[in-house]
Amino acid sequence: MEKLIYYAATSPEKLDRIGEYLNHRIERYLYRSRFGFVKIGMEAMDQLLKACPSQWLNLYIEYYLKTVQRLLESPEPEMQTRLSKILFF
């Protein structure tokens, strides 16, 4: 996680690619019902959002919100509760 945050901090113009990649992987894990990996991916997205400088936030927030929407629409109630814990704590 530290390497990802360092990479994003040194190359903030690539935040859109990072967000797109994480979004794609989380959607794939949801489709395949690998909920442990979904949790890890969402934690990574959340930590990256908190470490992201505010001037570069608009590049990343689109994919973060797409992922949040996808998790809220998930039929798995555990994903919805996990998401609410991440978002509100």
N, C-alpha and C positions, 0 to 999 in steps of 0.2 A: 504494500500500500504506500509505503514511503517513497518508493521509486516512481510510482504513478503520480503522486502529488508533486514530486520534484520535476518530473517530465512536464507536467501540466504547467508548473510555475515557470519553467525555463522556456517553454514553447506554448504560450497561451493561445496562439493562433490555431493550434491543432485541437483545441477543446471541442470543436464541433465533431471532429473525427473520433475522438475518444468517446464522446457522448453517444454518437451513432453506433459505435462498436459495442459499447456496454448495453445499449438498448436492444440491439440485435441479439446479443448473447442471452440476455434475460428473457426476451420473448421466446427464444428457442428452448431455453430451459423450462419455461412455463409450459410450452407445447409438449415437451417430453416428460413433464411431471417430475422434474429434478428440483424439488423445492429447496434443498440445501444450497444448491448453486444460485438459486434465485435470491436467497437471503444474503449470500456473500456478495453478489453483484449489486444488490440494492444498498448494502452497507458501503460498498466502494463508491457508488454514485453519490450517496449522501455525504461521505467524507470529502469527496472531490468538490461537491457543491460548497461545503463550508470553507474549504481551502482556496476556492477560486476567487481571484481578484474581481471586484465589482465591475470594473470597466470591461472585462471579458465575459461576464456572466451571460450576456445575451446569446453568445455562441453555444453555450452548453445547456441552458435552461430548457430549450425546445425538446431535447431528447429526454431530459429528466422528467418533464411533465408528461411526455408520451408514455414513459415507463410507469409513472404513477397512475395514469389513466388505465393502462393495460392491467396493472395489478388490482386496481379497484374493480375492474370488470371481470376479474378472474372468478370462476365458480368455487375456488378453494377458499374457505373462510379463514384458514390459517394465514394465507397471504394478505388478506385484508387487515387482519389484526396486527400482523407483523409490520405492515406498511404504516398503520396508524401509530404504532410505537415509535417507528423511525421518524415520522414527520412531526410528531408532537412532543418528543423528548430529546 
